[in-house]
Amino acid sequence: MKKILESNYKVRIQHCDPFNHLNNMYYLDYFFNAQVDQMKDAYGIDMLSNLESLGLVWVVTCNQIAYLKPVGITETILIDSQLIAKTPRSLVVEMRMWNKNKTLVKALLWTELAYFNLRTQRAALHSEDLTDFFERILLPSDHDNFNDQRAFLISQNSKRNIR
């Protein structure tokens, strides 16, 4: 089973600022759309399917994002993602936005998601099936925290010396 998922996107003109770079407020849109698309395409999981039937959904509780290199107007980007941590009630997903050749990291995101029951308005436990699934796709980060991972990616970009 794949542990790192990838998908390509073309940056839309209307999402760019006057400098012809992707506006910071749209990075999360691209990341979250990629996450939803990747889960459905790779695993057949519709992240909103339990919302309708059970009232259960993942909600974002924390985002840590680093903008490492500008993303240009109409640029094709590759977004990859992996589950780096899990608890009975939450997940942490790391996502990276790359140039189309996957030689330069443009942005890094760590997002924490809580499993939430909309009917009871409380955090919910992952089902046994979900817990088993998450165990199979879990791929922890090589770094203990977001800032260490950010520093590592910056150093990798510098070594490649690519714009």
Buried (B, 14 or more C-beta within 10 A) or exposed (E): EEEBBBBEBEBEEEBBEEEBBBBEEBBBBBBBEBBEBBBBEBBEBEBEEBBEEEBBBBEEEEEBBBBBBBBBBEBEBBBBBBBBBBBEBBBBBBBBBBBEEEEBBBBBBBBBBBBBBEEEEEBBEBEEEBEEBBEEBBEEBEBEEBEEBBEBBBEEBEEEEEE
